[in-house]
Amino acid sequence: MQGRAYLLRGKRVILRRLRHSDARHIHKHAKHKEIARFTELPHPYRLKHAKDFIKKTIKSKEEYSFGVELRNKKGVIGIITLSKIDSEHKKARIGFWLSRKHHGKGIMSEALFLIFDFAFNKLNLNRVSCSVFEDNITSHKLVEKLGFKHEGISRQEEFK
């Protein structure tokens, strides 16, 4: 899957395949404790983590990981991953994070609309699900605004 080089362009953002040269930008934005608090990322997040993540995503044939980049400024400021893709049942799971500096500006909303278009119109999926940590109020509001429906609480689903 990931072997195909998809580039998704929005009005203000670009979603693109990750490159090895993105490691420093990913590290810069993902190393903050608040990012780790609401994701599966470790804290402290080291440059080696970013390099390993990029290597893994470049090799992956089972998921799509996109770097979120502003159109007017180079450098990855977040990640969106479409994983657990099930072609038979036409479903996948989405995960995302964005630099704290860029929260509240509609950037992730635009990026998620791009990934939904990709998922539903390019991959022909029927369902995209998302898990959000219970106390991540910002992401809860975002996914509700985008039309996700609350389906339940998975207790002890992720060990942090």
N, C-alpha and C positions, 0 to 999 in steps of 0.2 A: 504494500500500500504506500508506505512512505517514500518508496523509490521514485514516484512521480513528483515532480516539483510543482506544487500548487502555490500560487500567489493570489491572495484575495485582497482586493483593494476596496476600501471604503472612502468616504468623504475626507476623513481625518486620519484614518489608520490603515496600515497594511499588515496582513497576517502572512507570514512567509516561513518557509522551511528554515530550521536552525542551521547555523554554520559554526564551525569550531571557533571562529573569531568572535562569536557572541558571548563566550564564557565570562569575560570581564564585566560586561553589562549585566548579565544575568546575576552574577555574584553581587555586584553593587546593589541591585534592587532587592534580591531575595535574602540578603543577609540580615535584614532587620527582624527583630524578634516578633513584631506584629504579623509579618508575613508567615513565619513558621507557626505561629499560634493557631492560624486558621487553615493550614494546609498540612500535607504530609511531609513537608520539607523539614530537615533537621535544623536544630539551632545549637551551636553556631553553624551557619552555612558557609562552607569554605569554597575557595576557587576550585578545588578538586571536585567538589560535589557538582558544580556547574559543568565542568569538563566531562565528568562521567555521565551526567544526564544527557548532554549533547551527543556523546558517543552512542549511548543507548538509543536515543531517538533516531539518529541517522541510520542505525542498523535495523530498527524495528520494522517489521512487516505487519504488525498487529495494531498499530495506532498511528494517529497523526498528531504531532506536536508542532504548534505554530508559535513563532516569536511574534509578539505584538510590538509594532514599531509605529511611531508617528510619521505621517507622510512628509512633514517639513523638518524632521530631525532624525538622523541615523542613530541606531542603537535600540536594542530590545529593552522594553520597559515592563514586559509581562509575558506570560505563557498561557496558551490555551491548548489543552490536550483532549482529543476525542479518542477514547479508549473503550475497551471491552466491546468492540464492534462485533455484532452478531448479524451476519448477512441473512441467515435463514429467517430470523425473527425480526429483522430490519430495525435493530435498536443499537444504541451505544450510550456511553456515559461521558459526561463532559466535566472537566476540572479546569480551574483557572486561578490565576493570581495576577495582580497588577501592582506596580510600584506605589508605595504610600503617597508619594509626591503627586501622583496622577489620579488619585481617588476623587470622586465627586465631580468629574468633568464630562461624564458621558462617554468616556473612551471605551470602557469595558462593555457598555451597552452596545455601542456600534460594533465592536469586535465580535460580540456574541451573535449579533444579527448576521454578520458575515459567516460565522461558523455554522449557524443554523441553515443558511442558504446552501452552504457546501454539503452539510449532512443530509438535508432533505432533497436537494435538487441534483447533486453530483453523485452522492452515495446511495440515493433512493431509500433513505431510512424512513421509518414511520414514527420512531420515538427516540428522544434524547432525554436522558435523566441526569440529575445532578444531586450530589450530596453536599450539604452545607453544615458546618459545625453549629451546634445549637446556639451558642452565644455570638455568632457572627451576624449581627443585626444588619450590617451594610449589605452583605451578600444575600441575606434573606429578602431584603427589600428589592434588590436588583432582580433576582430570579422571579419573584412575584410579579414585578413590573413587566417582565418579559413573557409572562403567561405560564410559568411553571405552577403546578398545583402541588400543595403539601400532601404527601401520601402516607406519612408516618415518621416515626422516630426509630432509628436503628441504634439501640443502646450498645455501647462497647464495640462498635463497628471498627473503629480505628484506635489503635493503641498509641498514645502520645506520652 
